Amino acid sequence: MHGIEHITTARERGWEWFVEHARSRFALAWLSLIAFTDTIFSPLTAEAFLAVLILAHKEKWKTFLAVSWVSSIAGAAVGYWLLFYLFRAFGEPFLASWGLVDAYASAQGLLGAQIFLAMLLASFTPLPDKVFIYAAGILGSPFLPFILGFAIGRGGRMSVVTYLVWKFGAPVLELVNKYSVHAAFGAIAILVAYAMVHWRLFGL
């Protein structure tokens, strides 16, 4: 419980930062930067700042949605190629030295065949998109299906957030801010339990 409380406190501080910078004349630039870095390394989520901006300037929702979506796609592309080249420079020798080339090839084929669907669904899981972007880059999954799946999935998620905030306003954000951490932990627990049963891990 202390871990959840710590995360919740961090989220509240981040929320205060979003509200403060939503009033800035550089708010659109901040949105673009947050959306771009969100897919590479940043713990700040583009949807949170997007929601705050829509609350403050409802008439500009189309601009906010477009900027956050395009910036996220650009960030995903950079993250993919960054991990692609870093892994080939440093990871491949490691695989060879540990005899993991065949296992890598199997994972590469498995994800490569499903990369569009994986990226499409990734945006609607509690796991950060970065996890899937890193995996796609490391495994060298086909780039076009990767970026298309990400663009559609992330665009869908951002559109849902935009609509709900534009339509219902602050009450939606209060519910999300209050229960999202608990929901994320619950969803992860369900996914882990399913994996343990499905692949018969730990003797189940």
N, C-alpha and C positions, 0 to 999 in steps of 0.2 A: 504493500500500500504506500510505503514511503517513496518508492520509485515512481509510482503514478502521480503522487502529490508533487514530486520534484519536477516531473515533466509538465504537469499542469501549470505550475508556477512559471516555468520557462516560457510556456505558451502565452500566459497572460502578459509577461513582460514583452514578448514579441508583438503581441496584439497592441500594446500601448505604443510601441515603436511605429507600427503600421498606421495607427490613427494619427500620430504626430506628423509623419511624413506624407500622409494623404493630403494635408493642407499645404504642402510645399509647392512652389511653382515648378519644381523639378519632379513632381509626382509621376508623370508619364515616363520619364527617364529611369526613375527608381523601379517602376513596374517592369520595364524592359530588362533592366539589369537583374532584378530578382528572378524573373521568369527564365532568363538565360542561364544564370548560375544555379538555379534550382535543379536543373537536369544534369549538372556536372558535379558540384561539391557542396553547395550551400544548404544549410538546414532550413532556411526560410522558404516557405511555400508560396508560389505565385498566386494560387487561388485565394489565400487569406488576404493578401494585399489587394487583389482584384476586387474582392468583396467589399473591403473598406472603401475603395475608390468609388464603387458603384453606389454605396450608401451616401457618400458625400456629393456625388455628381451623377445622378441617375440618368440625366439626358445624354451623357457621354459613354453609355455602356457599350455601344458598338466599337468605339475607338479603343476602349480599355480591353475588350475581349480580343480584338484583332491584334493589338500590340503584344498582349501576353501570349497569345497562341503562336504567332510568328516567332517571337523571341524564344519560346520553349522549343520549337522545332529546330531553330538554329543551335540552341544549346545541346540538344540531343545529337545533332550531327557532329558537333565538335567533340562531345563526350565519346561518341562511337569511334571516331577516327583517332582520338587521343589514346584510347585504350587499345585500339587496333595496332598502332605503331609501337606503343610502349611494350605490349606483350610480345610482339615479334622481335623486338630488340633485346628484351630481358627474360621473357617468360619461356620462349621456345627452348633455349639452352637448358633451362631448369627442367622442363618436361623430359628432354632427352636424357639428362643425367640421372633422373629418377625413374626412367622407364615407363613414363605415363603417356607416351605418344599415342598408343592405341586407344586409351581411355579418352584422351582429348579428341581424337578423331570421331569416336562414337558420340560424344556430347555435341560435337560440331555438327554432325549429321542430324542428330535428333532436334536440336534447336533450329538449325537452318531450315529444316522442312516445315517448321511451325512458327517461324519468326513473325510473320504478319499477325497471326492470331494471338501469339504470346504478347506482342506489344499492344495490340488492340485491347486485350483484357487486362494488361498490367496497370492501366490507368484507373481501374476500378477495384484494385486490391489495396489493402492497407500497407503493402510494401512500397518503399520509395521507388520511383521510376528509375533512379540511378542504378539500382541493382540490376535491372533488366538491360539498361543501356550498357553498363560495364560488361555484362555477360555477352551481349551481342557483339561488342567490339573485340573482346578477348577471343571469342570463338570464330570471329570473322564471318558472321552471318551475312547473307545477301543484303546489301545496303538499301536498295529500293523498297523491298517489302518491309524492311525494318522501319524506315522513316515514314512510309505510308501508314503502317499500323500504328505507329506512335502518334502521327498527326491526327488521325481519325479518333483514336482513343482519347488523347489529351484534349482535342477540340470538343469532344462530347462531354467530357468531365467539366471543362471550363464553361461550356454552354449551360449545363445543368446548374452550376453554381451561380452563373450570371442571372439566369432566369429566376431562380428561387430568391436571390437577394433583391433583384429588381421588383419582383412581385410581392414578396412578403416582408422584406426589410430586416430590421434588427432582430426580431424574435427568432428567425431562422439561424442567425449567427450565434445567438445566445445558446440555442440548443446544441449546435455543432461544437461550440467551444466547451460546453459543459460535458458532453458525452462522447466526443470523438476519440479521446485517448482510450477510454474503456472499451469502446466498440472496436478499435483497432487491435487491442490486446485479445479481445474475444475472437475476432476473425482469424488472427494468427494462430491462436490455440486450436480453432476448428480445422484450419488447414494442416497444421502439424499432426493432429489426431488422424485426419483423413489419410495423410501420407504414410503414417505408421501402419495403419490397417491395410491400405491399398498395396503397399510394397512389402508388407509383412516385416517391418523393422522391429528390432528388439524382441523378436520371437513372438510377436502378436499374430 
